[in-house]
């Protein structure tokens, strides 16, 4: 973080694309996102990341 951001608690951090690609934990550990911020709404947009569904089973007969 830059010195101006560390000295001013009300400054808005400049988060770059490369910072975002490193992940949420990296942003929190580096102090760009405060630990007490609720990030739940950011992850609720759209559908879930993973969905469960029945496995499709195909019976294949190999003849040699």
PDB file of N, H, CA, C and O in Angstrom:
ATOM      1  N   UNK A   1       0.835  -1.179   0.000  1.00  0.00           N
ATOM      2  CA  UNK A   1       0.000   0.000   0.000  1.00  0.00           C
ATOM      3  C   UNK A   1       0.879   1.242   0.000  1.00  0.00           C
ATOM      4  O   UNK A   1       1.991   1.244   0.528  1.00  0.00           O
ATOM      5  N   UNK A   2       0.359   2.276  -0.596  1.00  0.00           N
ATOM      6  H   UNK A   2      -0.545   2.274  -1.025  1.00  0.00           H
ATOM      7  CA  UNK A   2       1.104   3.521  -0.620  1.00  0.00           C
ATOM      8  C   UNK A   2       1.022   4.207   0.738  1.00  0.00           C
ATOM      9  O   UNK A   2       0.106   3.958   1.522  1.00  0.00           O
ATOM     10  N   UNK A   3       1.994   5.075   1.002  1.00  0.00           N
ATOM     11  H   UNK A   3       2.738   5.278   0.365  1.00  0.00           H
ATOM     12  CA  UNK A   3       2.057   5.771   2.290  1.00  0.00           C
ATOM     13  C   UNK A   3       0.831   6.654   2.499  1.00  0.00           C
ATOM     14  O   UNK A   3       0.323   6.749   3.617  1.00  0.00           O
ATOM     15  N   UNK A   4       0.345   7.307   1.429  1.00  0.00           N
ATOM     16  H   UNK A   4       0.758   7.230   0.521  1.00  0.00           H
ATOM     17  CA  UNK A   4      -0.822   8.183   1.573  1.00  0.00           C
ATOM     18  C   UNK A   4      -2.054   7.400   2.027  1.00  0.00           C
ATOM     19  O   UNK A   4      -2.871   7.916   2.789  1.00  0.00           O
ATOM     20  N   UNK A   5      -2.187   6.175   1.568  1.00  0.00           N
ATOM     21  H   UNK A   5      -1.523   5.755   0.949  1.00  0.00           H
ATOM     22  CA  UNK A   5      -3.328   5.361   1.977  1.00  0.00           C
ATOM     23  C   UNK A   5      -3.173   4.905   3.429  1.00  0.00           C
ATOM     24  O   UNK A   5      -4.151   4.888   4.176  1.00  0.00           O
ATOM     25  N   UNK A   6      -1.964   4.536   3.834  1.00  0.00           N
ATOM     26  H   UNK A   6      -1.170   4.549   3.227  1.00  0.00           H
ATOM     27  CA  UNK A   6      -1.736   4.089   5.211  1.00  0.00           C
ATOM     28  C   UNK A   6      -1.950   5.212   6.211  1.00  0.00           C
ATOM     29  O   UNK A   6      -2.408   4.965   7.326  1.00  0.00           O
ATOM     30  N   UNK A   7      -1.624   6.451   5.826  1.00  0.00           N
ATOM     31  H   UNK A   7      -1.252   6.652   4.920  1.00  0.00           H
ATOM     32  CA  UNK A   7      -1.754   7.593   6.733  1.00  0.00           C
ATOM     33  C   UNK A   7      -3.178   8.115   6.845  1.00  0.00           C
ATOM     34  O   UNK A   7      -3.553   8.681   7.872  1.00  0.00           O
ATOM     35  N   UNK A   8      -3.979   7.929   5.792  1.00  0.00           N
ATOM     36  H   UNK A   8      -3.675   7.469   4.958  1.00  0.00           H
ATOM     37  CA  UNK A   8      -5.352   8.441   5.771  1.00  0.00           C
ATOM     38  C   UNK A   8      -6.339   7.273   5.849  1.00  0.00           C
ATOM     39  O   UNK A   8      -6.515   6.561   4.860  1.00  0.00           O
ATOM     40  N   UNK A   9      -6.979   7.063   6.984  1.00  0.00           N
ATOM     41  H   UNK A   9      -6.836   7.642   7.787  1.00  0.00           H
ATOM     42  CA  UNK A   9      -7.887   5.918   7.105  1.00  0.00           C
ATOM     43  C   UNK A   9      -9.149   6.043   6.254  1.00  0.00           C
ATOM     44  O   UNK A   9      -9.846   5.049   6.046  1.00  0.00           O
ATOM     45  N   UNK A  10      -9.458   7.243   5.757  1.00  0.00           N
ATOM     46  H   UNK A  10      -8.892   8.050   5.926  1.00  0.00           H
ATOM     47  CA  UNK A  10     -10.658   7.429   4.943  1.00  0.00           C
ATOM     48  C   UNK A  10     -10.361   7.396   3.453  1.00  0.00           C
ATOM     49  O   UNK A  10     -11.271   7.569   2.642  1.00  0.00           O
ATOM     50  N   UNK A  11      -9.111   7.178   3.077  1.00  0.00           N
ATOM     51  H   UNK A  11      -8.372   7.038   3.736  1.00  0.00           H
ATOM     52  CA  UNK A  11      -8.753   7.122   1.662  1.00  0.00           C
ATOM     53  C   UNK A  11      -9.307   5.846   1.038  1.00  0.00           C
ATOM     54  O   UNK A  11      -9.425   4.814   1.700  1.00  0.00           O
ATOM     55  N   UNK A  12      -9.640   5.931  -0.227  1.00  0.00           N
ATOM     56  H   UNK A  12      -9.544   6.769  -0.764  1.00  0.00           H
ATOM     57  CA  UNK A  12     -10.145   4.772  -0.967  1.00  0.00           C
ATOM     58  C   UNK A  12      -8.952   4.097  -1.654  1.00  0.00           C
ATOM     59  O   UNK A  12      -8.253   4.744  -2.434  1.00  0.00           O
ATOM     60  N   UNK A  13      -8.709   2.820  -1.381  1.00  0.00           N
ATOM     61  H   UNK A  13      -9.277   2.295  -0.747  1.00  0.00           H
ATOM     62  CA  UNK A  13      -7.544   2.149  -1.979  1.00  0.00           C
ATOM     63  C   UNK A  13      -7.721   1.962  -3.480  1.00  0.00           C
ATOM     64  O   UNK A  13      -8.833   1.746  -3.963  1.00  0.00           O
ATOM     65  N   UNK A  14      -6.638   2.046  -4.193  1.00  0.00           N
ATOM     66  H   UNK A  14      -5.736   2.222  -3.800  1.00  0.00           H
ATOM     67  CA  UNK A  14      -6.645   1.813  -5.632  1.00  0.00           C
ATOM     68  C   UNK A  14      -6.338   0.340  -5.872  1.00  0.00           C
ATOM     69  O   UNK A  14      -5.179  -0.074  -5.837  1.00  0.00           O
ATOM     70  N   UNK A  15      -7.370  -0.438  -6.115  1.00  0.00           N
ATOM     71  H   UNK A  15      -8.311  -0.101  -6.144  1.00  0.00           H
ATOM     72  CA  UNK A  15      -7.202  -1.876  -6.341  1.00  0.00           C
ATOM     73  C   UNK A  15      -7.108  -2.101  -7.841  1.00  0.00           C
ATOM     74  O   UNK A  15      -7.997  -1.711  -8.599  1.00  0.00           O
ATOM     75  N   UNK A  16      -6.036  -2.724  -8.251  1.00  0.00           N
ATOM     76  H   UNK A  16      -5.315  -3.040  -7.636  1.00  0.00           H
ATOM     77  CA  UNK A  16      -5.789  -2.975  -9.671  1.00  0.00           C
ATOM     78  C   UNK A  16      -6.231  -4.386 -10.053  1.00  0.00           C
ATOM     79  O   UNK A  16      -6.488  -5.224  -9.188  1.00  0.00           O
ATOM     80  N   UNK A  17      -6.314  -4.633 -11.341  1.00  0.00           N
ATOM     81  H   UNK A  17      -6.105  -3.952 -12.043  1.00  0.00           H
ATOM     82  CA  UNK A  17      -6.744  -5.931 -11.852  1.00  0.00           C
ATOM     83  C   UNK A  17      -5.839  -7.055 -11.356  1.00  0.00           C
ATOM     84  O   UNK A  17      -6.320  -8.137 -11.022  1.00  0.00           O
ATOM     85  N   UNK A  18      -4.534  -6.803 -11.307  1.00  0.00           N
ATOM     86  H   UNK A  18      -4.143  -5.923 -11.579  1.00  0.00           H
ATOM     87  CA  UNK A  18      -3.610  -7.851 -10.854  1.00  0.00           C
ATOM     88  C   UNK A  18      -3.841  -8.192  -9.377  1.00  0.00           C
ATOM     89  O   UNK A  18      -3.625  -9.330  -8.962  1.00  0.00           O
ATOM     90  N   UNK A  19      -4.284  -7.198  -8.579  1.00  0.00           N
ATOM     91  H   UNK A  19      -4.459  -6.273  -8.916  1.00  0.00           H
ATOM     92  CA  UNK A  19      -4.599  -7.460  -7.172  1.00  0.00           C
ATOM     93  C   UNK A  19      -5.830  -8.346  -7.054  1.00  0.00           C
ATOM     94  O   UNK A  19      -5.886  -9.231  -6.200  1.00  0.00           O
ATOM     95  N   UNK A  20      -6.805  -8.111  -7.903  1.00  0.00           N
ATOM     96  H   UNK A  20      -6.760  -7.393  -8.597  1.00  0.00           H
ATOM     97  CA  UNK A  20      -8.043  -8.891  -7.873  1.00  0.00           C
ATOM     98  C   UNK A  20      -7.774 -10.334  -8.280  1.00  0.00           C
ATOM     99  O   UNK A  20      -8.359 -11.259  -7.718  1.00  0.00           O
ATOM    100  N   UNK A  21      -6.892 -10.527  -9.252  1.00  0.00           N
ATOM    101  H   UNK A  21      -6.416  -9.775  -9.709  1.00  0.00           H
ATOM    102  CA  UNK A  21      -6.586 -11.882  -9.721  1.00  0.00           C
ATOM    103  C   UNK A  21      -5.887 -12.717  -8.659  1.00  0.00           C
ATOM    104  O   UNK A  21      -5.922 -13.946  -8.724  1.00  0.00           O
ATOM    105  N   UNK A  22      -5.251 -12.074  -7.678  1.00  0.00           N
ATOM    106  H   UNK A  22      -5.223 -11.076  -7.626  1.00  0.00           H
ATOM    107  CA  UNK A  22      -4.580 -12.811  -6.606  1.00  0.00           C
ATOM    108  C   UNK A  22      -5.568 -13.376  -5.608  1.00  0.00           C
ATOM    109  O   UNK A  22      -5.225 -14.292  -4.861  1.00  0.00           O
ATOM    110  N   UNK A  23      -6.794 -12.854  -5.572  1.00  0.00           N
ATOM    111  H   UNK A  23      -7.073 -12.110  -6.178  1.00  0.00           H
ATOM    112  CA  UNK A  23      -7.828 -13.430  -4.724  1.00  0.00           C
ATOM    113  C   UNK A  23      -8.230 -12.560  -3.551  1.00  0.00           C
ATOM    114  O   UNK A  23      -7.547 -11.600  -3.194  1.00  0.00           O
ATOM    115  N   UNK A  24      -9.355 -12.922  -2.963  1.00  0.00           N
ATOM    116  H   UNK A  24      -9.910 -13.701  -3.252  1.00  0.00           H
ATOM    117  CA  UNK A  24      -9.939 -12.166  -1.864  1.00  0.00           C
ATOM    118  C   UNK A  24      -9.054 -12.220  -0.623  1.00  0.00           C
ATOM    119  O   UNK A  24      -8.870 -11.205   0.049  1.00  0.00           O
ATOM    120  N   UNK A  25      -8.508 -13.390  -0.315  1.00  0.00           N
ATOM    121  H   UNK A  25      -8.659 -14.214  -0.860  1.00  0.00           H
ATOM    122  CA  UNK A  25      -7.665 -13.506   0.876  1.00  0.00           C
ATOM    123  C   UNK A  25      -6.436 -12.612   0.766  1.00  0.00           C
ATOM    124  O   UNK A  25      -5.995 -12.041   1.763  1.00  0.00           O
ATOM    125  N   UNK A  26      -5.886 -12.487  -0.424  1.00  0.00           N
ATOM    126  H   UNK A  26      -6.244 -12.951  -1.234  1.00  0.00           H
ATOM    127  CA  UNK A  26      -4.738 -11.606  -0.625  1.00  0.00           C
ATOM    128  C   UNK A  26      -5.128 -10.152  -0.367  1.00  0.00           C
ATOM    129  O   UNK A  26      -4.364  -9.405   0.245  1.00  0.00           O
ATOM    130  N   UNK A  27      -6.309  -9.748  -0.828  1.00  0.00           N
ATOM    131  H   UNK A  27      -6.929 -10.355  -1.325  1.00  0.00           H
ATOM    132  CA  UNK A  27      -6.777  -8.374  -0.606  1.00  0.00           C
ATOM    133  C   UNK A  27      -6.966  -8.092   0.886  1.00  0.00           C
ATOM    134  O   UNK A  27      -6.643  -7.003   1.362  1.00  0.00           O
ATOM    135  N   UNK A  28      -7.484  -9.066   1.612  1.00  0.00           N
ATOM    136  H   UNK A  28      -7.746  -9.950   1.225  1.00  0.00           H
ATOM    137  CA  UNK A  28      -7.701  -8.891   3.048  1.00  0.00           C
ATOM    138  C   UNK A  28      -6.364  -8.873   3.796  1.00  0.00           C
ATOM    139  O   UNK A  28      -6.142  -8.025   4.660  1.00  0.00           O
ATOM    140  N   UNK A  29      -5.486  -9.807   3.460  1.00  0.00           N
ATOM    141  H   UNK A  29      -5.667 -10.495   2.758  1.00  0.00           H
ATOM    142  CA  UNK A  29      -4.193  -9.880   4.144  1.00  0.00           C
ATOM    143  C   UNK A  29      -3.335  -8.642   3.904  1.00  0.00           C
ATOM    144  O   UNK A  29      -2.572  -8.245   4.784  1.00  0.00           O
ATOM    145  N   UNK A  30      -3.445  -8.037   2.746  1.00  0.00           N
ATOM    146  H   UNK A  30      -4.065  -8.359   2.031  1.00  0.00           H
ATOM    147  CA  UNK A  30      -2.659  -6.851   2.422  1.00  0.00           C
ATOM    148  C   UNK A  30      -3.305  -5.576   2.932  1.00  0.00           C
ATOM    149  O   UNK A  30      -2.713  -4.501   2.828  1.00  0.00           O
ATOM    150  N   UNK A  31      -4.510  -5.675   3.481  1.00  0.00           N
ATOM    151  H   UNK A  31      -4.990  -6.548   3.565  1.00  0.00           H
ATOM    152  CA  UNK A  31      -5.172  -4.515   4.063  1.00  0.00           C
ATOM    153  C   UNK A  31      -5.956  -3.680   3.075  1.00  0.00           C
ATOM    154  O   UNK A  31      -6.406  -2.588   3.422  1.00  0.00           O
ATOM    155  N   UNK A  32      -6.136  -4.159   1.848  1.00  0.00           N
ATOM    156  H   UNK A  32      -5.771  -5.046   1.565  1.00  0.00           H
ATOM    157  CA  UNK A  32      -6.906  -3.413   0.857  1.00  0.00           C
ATOM    158  C   UNK A  32      -8.402  -3.527   1.122  1.00  0.00           C
ATOM    159  O   UNK A  32      -9.171  -2.633   0.769  1.00  0.00           O
ATOM    160  N   UNK A  33      -8.809  -4.625   1.742  1.00  0.00           N
ATOM    161  H   UNK A  33      -8.184  -5.351   2.028  1.00  0.00           H
ATOM    162  CA  UNK A  33     -10.198  -4.819   2.162  1.00  0.00           C
ATOM    163  C   UNK A  33     -10.154  -5.074   3.662  1.00  0.00           C
ATOM    164  O   UNK A  33      -9.490  -6.012   4.105  1.00  0.00           O
ATOM    165  N   UNK A  34     -10.847  -4.262   4.452  1.00  0.00           N
ATOM    166  H   UNK A  34     -11.386  -3.500   4.092  1.00  0.00           H
ATOM    167  CA  UNK A  34     -10.821  -4.470   5.909  1.00  0.00           C
ATOM    168  C   UNK A  34     -11.396  -5.822   6.307  1.00  0.00           C
ATOM    169  O   UNK A  34     -12.317  -6.326   5.663  1.00  0.00           O
ATOM    170  N   UNK A  35     -10.858  -6.399   7.355  1.00  0.00           N
ATOM    171  H   UNK A  35     -10.110  -5.989   7.878  1.00  0.00           H
ATOM    172  CA  UNK A  35     -11.298  -7.722   7.810  1.00  0.00           C
ATOM    173  C   UNK A  35     -12.756  -7.730   8.260  1.00  0.00           C
ATOM    174  O   UNK A  35     -13.430  -8.753   8.145  1.00  0.00           O
ATOM    175  N   UNK A  36     -13.246  -6.611   8.768  1.00  0.00           N
ATOM    176  H   UNK A  36     -12.698  -5.780   8.862  1.00  0.00           H
ATOM    177  CA  UNK A  36     -14.609  -6.588   9.297  1.00  0.00           C
ATOM    178  C   UNK A  36     -15.689  -6.355   8.239  1.00  0.00           C
ATOM    179  O   UNK A  36     -16.870  -6.287   8.581  1.00  0.00           O
ATOM    180  N   UNK A  37     -15.315  -6.232   6.969  1.00  0.00           N
ATOM    181  H   UNK A  37     -14.356  -6.288   6.692  1.00  0.00           H
ATOM    182  CA  UNK A  37     -16.278  -6.019   5.896  1.00  0.00           C
ATOM    183  C   UNK A  37     -16.990  -7.335   5.584  1.00  0.00           C
ATOM    184  O   UNK A  37     -16.346  -8.376   5.460  1.00  0.00           O
ATOM    185  N   UNK A  38     -18.321  -7.288   5.457  1.00  0.00           N
ATOM    186  H   UNK A  38     -18.844  -6.442   5.558  1.00  0.00           H
ATOM    187  CA  UNK A  38     -19.107  -8.469   5.097  1.00  0.00           C
ATOM    188  C   UNK A  38     -19.101  -8.590   3.575  1.00  0.00           C
ATOM    189  O   UNK A  38     -19.695  -7.762   2.884  1.00  0.00           O
ATOM    190  N   UNK A  39     -18.437  -9.608   3.058  1.00  0.00           N
ATOM    191  H   UNK A  39     -17.955 -10.280   3.620  1.00  0.00           H
ATOM    192  CA  UNK A  39     -18.324  -9.814   1.614  1.00  0.00           C
ATOM    193  C   UNK A  39     -19.413 -10.727   1.052  1.00  0.00           C
ATOM    194  O   UNK A  39     -19.386 -11.060  -0.133  1.00  0.00           O
ATOM    195  N   UNK A  40     -20.355 -11.129   1.876  1.00  0.00           N
ATOM    196  H   UNK A  40     -20.377 -10.858   2.839  1.00  0.00           H
ATOM    197  CA  UNK A  40     -21.408 -12.036   1.435  1.00  0.00           C
ATOM    198  C   UNK A  40     -22.172 -11.507   0.222  1.00  0.00           C
ATOM    199  O   UNK A  40     -22.389 -12.275  -0.715  1.00  0.00           O
ATOM    200  N   UNK A  41     -22.595 -10.237   0.182  1.00  0.00           N
ATOM    201  H   UNK A  41     -22.419  -9.612   0.943  1.00  0.00           H
ATOM    202  CA  UNK A  41     -23.334  -9.764  -0.988  1.00  0.00           C
ATOM    203  C   UNK A  41     -22.533  -9.846  -2.296  1.00  0.00           C
ATOM    204  O   UNK A  41     -23.113 -10.031  -3.366  1.00  0.00           O
ATOM    205  N   UNK A  42     -21.235  -9.713  -2.214  1.00  0.00           N
ATOM    206  H   UNK A  42     -20.764  -9.563  -1.345  1.00  0.00           H
ATOM    207  CA  UNK A  42     -20.414  -9.790  -3.426  1.00  0.00           C
ATOM    208  C   UNK A  42     -20.429 -11.184  -4.030  1.00  0.00           C
ATOM    209  O   UNK A  42     -20.285 -11.340  -5.243  1.00  0.00           O
ATOM    210  N   UNK A  43     -20.603 -12.204  -3.185  1.00  0.00           N
ATOM    211  H   UNK A  43     -20.720 -12.077  -2.200  1.00  0.00           H
ATOM    212  CA  UNK A  43     -20.598 -13.579  -3.677  1.00  0.00           C
ATOM    213  C   UNK A  43     -21.995 -14.110  -3.964  1.00  0.00           C
ATOM    214  O   UNK A  43     -22.131 -15.231  -4.456  1.00  0.00           O
ATOM    215  N   UNK A  44     -23.034 -13.338  -3.672  1.00  0.00           N
ATOM    216  H   UNK A  44     -22.924 -12.428  -3.273  1.00  0.00           H
ATOM    217  CA  UNK A  44     -24.401 -13.807  -3.898  1.00  0.00           C
ATOM    218  C   UNK A  44     -24.948 -13.403  -5.259  1.00  0.00           C
ATOM    219  O   UNK A  44     -26.053 -13.816  -5.610  1.00  0.00           O
ATOM    220  N   UNK A  45     -24.236 -12.632  -6.017  1.00  0.00           N
ATOM    221  H   UNK A  45     -23.339 -12.296  -5.731  1.00  0.00           H
ATOM    222  CA  UNK A  45     -24.725 -12.235  -7.349  1.00  0.00           C
ATOM    223  C   UNK A  45     -24.714 -13.438  -8.274  1.00  0.00           C
ATOM    224  O   UNK A  45     -23.806 -14.268  -8.230  1.00  0.00           O
ATOM    225  N   UNK A  46     -25.731 -13.518  -9.109  1.00  0.00           N
ATOM    226  H   UNK A  46     -26.469 -12.843  -9.145  1.00  0.00           H
ATOM    227  CA  UNK A  46     -25.791 -14.620 -10.052  1.00  0.00           C
ATOM    228  C   UNK A  46     -26.075 -15.937  -9.361  1.00  0.00           C
ATOM    229  O   UNK A  46     -26.571 -15.978  -8.235  1.00  0.00           O
ATOM    230  N   UNK A  47     -25.754 -16.995 -10.050  1.00  0.00           N
ATOM    231  H   UNK A  47     -25.351 -16.961 -10.965  1.00  0.00           H
ATOM    232  CA  UNK A  47     -25.983 -18.325  -9.504  1.00  0.00           C
ATOM    233  C   UNK A  47     -24.829 -18.781  -8.640  1.00  0.00           C
ATOM    234  O   UNK A  47     -23.807 -18.103  -8.531  1.00  0.00           O
ATOM    235  N   UNK A  48     -25.005 -19.930  -8.034  1.00  0.00           N
ATOM    236  H   UNK A  48     -25.835 -20.480  -8.123  1.00  0.00           H
ATOM    237  CA  UNK A  48     -23.933 -20.469  -7.189  1.00  0.00           C
ATOM    238  C   UNK A  48     -22.741 -20.892  -8.038  1.00  0.00           C
ATOM    239  O   UNK A  48     -22.881 -21.180  -9.227  1.00  0.00           O
ATOM    240  N   UNK A  49     -21.566 -20.925  -7.411  1.00  0.00           N
ATOM    241  H   UNK A  49     -21.453 -20.691  -6.445  1.00  0.00           H
ATOM    242  CA  UNK A  49     -20.373 -21.321  -8.144  1.00  0.00           C
ATOM    243  C   UNK A  49     -20.421 -22.793  -8.530  1.00  0.00           C
ATOM    244  O   UNK A  49     -19.960 -23.170  -9.608  1.00  0.00           O
ATOM    245  N   UNK A  50     -20.971 -23.618  -7.665  1.00  0.00           N
ATOM    246  H   UNK A  50     -21.346 -23.312  -6.790  1.00  0.00           H
ATOM    247  CA  UNK A  50     -21.066 -25.048  -7.925  1.00  0.00           C
ATOM    248  C   UNK A  50     -22.497 -25.494  -7.714  1.00  0.00           C
ATOM    249  O   UNK A  50     -23.183 -25.007  -6.816  1.00  0.00           O
ATOM    250  N   UNK A  51     -22.939 -26.412  -8.535  1.00  0.00           N
ATOM    251  H   UNK A  51     -22.382 -26.807  -9.265  1.00  0.00           H
ATOM    252  CA  UNK A  51     -24.265 -26.993  -8.353  1.00  0.00           C
ATOM    253  C   UNK A  51     -24.129 -28.511  -8.307  1.00  0.00           C
ATOM    254  O   UNK A  51     -23.246 -29.092  -8.939  1.00  0.00           O
ATOM    255  N   UNK A  52     -25.006 -29.128  -7.560  1.00  0.00           N
ATOM    256  H   UNK A  52     -25.723 -28.657  -7.046  1.00  0.00           H
ATOM    257  CA  UNK A  52     -25.021 -30.579  -7.470  1.00  0.00           C
ATOM    258  C   UNK A  52     -26.097 -31.122  -8.386  1.00  0.00           C
ATOM    259  O   UNK A  52     -27.207 -30.592  -8.443  1.00  0.00           O
ATOM    260  N   UNK A  53     -25.764 -32.168  -9.091  1.00  0.00           N
ATOM    261  H   UNK A  53     -24.862 -32.597  -9.045  1.00  0.00           H
ATOM    262  CA  UNK A  53     -26.747 -32.812  -9.944  1.00  0.00           C
ATOM    263  C   UNK A  53     -26.413 -34.293 -10.043  1.00  0.00           C
ATOM    264  O   UNK A  53     -25.302 -34.717  -9.725  1.00  0.00           O
ATOM    265  N   UNK A  54     -27.376 -35.059 -10.482  1.00  0.00           N
ATOM    266  H   UNK A  54     -28.278 -34.715 -10.741  1.00  0.00           H
ATOM    267  CA  UNK A  54     -27.177 -36.491 -10.595  1.00  0.00           C
ATOM    268  C   UNK A  54     -26.110 -36.786 -11.644  1.00  0.00           C
ATOM    269  O   UNK A  54     -25.998 -36.098 -12.659  1.00  0.00           O
ATOM    270  N   UNK A  55     -25.340 -37.820 -11.372  1.00  0.00           N
ATOM    271  H   UNK A  55     -25.431 -38.380 -10.549  1.00  0.00           H
ATOM    272  CA  UNK A  55     -24.326 -38.260 -12.304  1.00  0.00           C
ATOM    273  C   UNK A  55     -24.996 -39.021 -13.437  1.00  0.00           C
ATOM    274  O   UNK A  55     -25.830 -39.895 -13.202  1.00  0.00           O
ATOM    275  N   UNK A  56     -24.630 -38.688 -14.655  1.00  0.00           N
ATOM    276  H   UNK A  56     -23.952 -37.978 -14.846  1.00  0.00           H
ATOM    277  CA  UNK A  56     -25.169 -39.396 -15.815  1.00  0.00           C
ATOM    278  C   UNK A  56     -24.303 -40.630 -16.050  1.00  0.00           C
ATOM    279  O   UNK A  56     -23.097 -40.524 -16.271  1.00  0.00           O
ATOM    280  N   UNK A  57     -24.927 -41.786 -16.001  1.00  0.00           N
ATOM    281  H   UNK A  57     -25.907 -41.873 -15.821  1.00  0.00           H
ATOM    282  CA  UNK A  57     -24.217 -43.043 -16.126  1.00  0.00           C
ATOM    283  C   UNK A  57     -24.519 -43.632 -17.492  1.00  0.00           C
ATOM    284  O   UNK A  57     -25.680 -43.813 -17.862  1.00  0.00           O
ATOM    285  N   UNK A  58     -23.480 -43.924 -18.224  1.00  0.00           N
ATOM    286  H   UNK A  58     -22.538 -43.778 -17.924  1.00  0.00           H
ATOM    287  CA  UNK A  58     -23.630 -44.536 -19.537  1.00  0.00           C
ATOM    288  C   UNK A  58     -23.009 -45.917 -19.492  1.00  0.00           C
ATOM    289  O   UNK A  58     -21.852 -46.079 -19.104  1.00  0.00           O
ATOM    290  N   UNK A  59     -23.789 -46.912 -19.892  1.00  0.00           N
ATOM    291  H   UNK A  59     -24.729 -46.781 -20.207  1.00  0.00           H
ATOM    292  CA  UNK A  59     -23.300 -48.274 -19.923  1.00  0.00           C
ATOM    293  C   UNK A  59     -22.657 -48.488 -21.298  1.00  0.00           C
ATOM    294  O   UNK A  59     -23.331 -48.421 -22.326  1.00  0.00           O
ATOM    295  N   UNK A  60     -21.363 -48.743 -21.299  1.00  0.00           N
ATOM    296  H   UNK A  60     -20.816 -48.798 -20.464  1.00  0.00           H
ATOM    297  CA  UNK A  60     -20.643 -48.930 -22.551  1.00  0.00           C
ATOM    298  C   UNK A  60     -20.125 -50.359 -22.587  1.00  0.00           C
ATOM    299  O   UNK A  60     -19.510 -50.852 -21.642  1.00  0.00           O
ATOM    300  N   UNK A  61     -20.392 -50.984 -23.682  1.00  0.00           N
ATOM    301  H   UNK A  61     -20.892 -50.583 -24.450  1.00  0.00           H
ATOM    302  CA  UNK A  61     -19.926 -52.358 -23.876  1.00  0.00           C
ATOM    303  C   UNK A  61     -18.809 -52.320 -24.905  1.00  0.00           C
ATOM    304  O   UNK A  61     -19.003 -51.867 -26.033  1.00  0.00           O
ATOM    305  N   UNK A  62     -17.647 -52.795 -24.509  1.00  0.00           N
ATOM    306  H   UNK A  62     -17.490 -53.163 -23.592  1.00  0.00           H
ATOM    307  CA  UNK A  62     -16.517 -52.844 -25.419  1.00  0.00           C
ATOM    308  C   UNK A  62     -16.366 -54.263 -25.946  1.00  0.00           C
ATOM    309  O   UNK A  62     -16.290 -55.213 -25.167  1.00  0.00           O
ATOM    310  N   UNK A  63     -16.324 -54.404 -27.226  1.00  0.00           N
ATOM    311  H   UNK A  63     -16.386 -53.632 -27.858  1.00  0.00           H
ATOM    312  CA  UNK A  63     -16.160 -55.713 -27.844  1.00  0.00           C
ATOM    313  C   UNK A  63     -14.804 -55.741 -28.540  1.00  0.00           C
ATOM    314  O   UNK A  63     -14.475 -54.873 -29.348  1.00  0.00           O
ATOM    315  N   UNK A  64     -14.051 -56.740 -28.209  1.00  0.00           N
ATOM    316  H   UNK A  64     -14.319 -57.446 -27.553  1.00  0.00           H
ATOM    317  CA  UNK A  64     -12.720 -56.876 -28.840  1.00  0.00           C
ATOM    318  C   UNK A  64     -12.704 -58.109 -29.694  1.00  0.00           C
ATOM    319  O   UNK A  64     -11.687 -58.416 -30.316  1.00  0.00           O
TER     320      UNK A  64
END
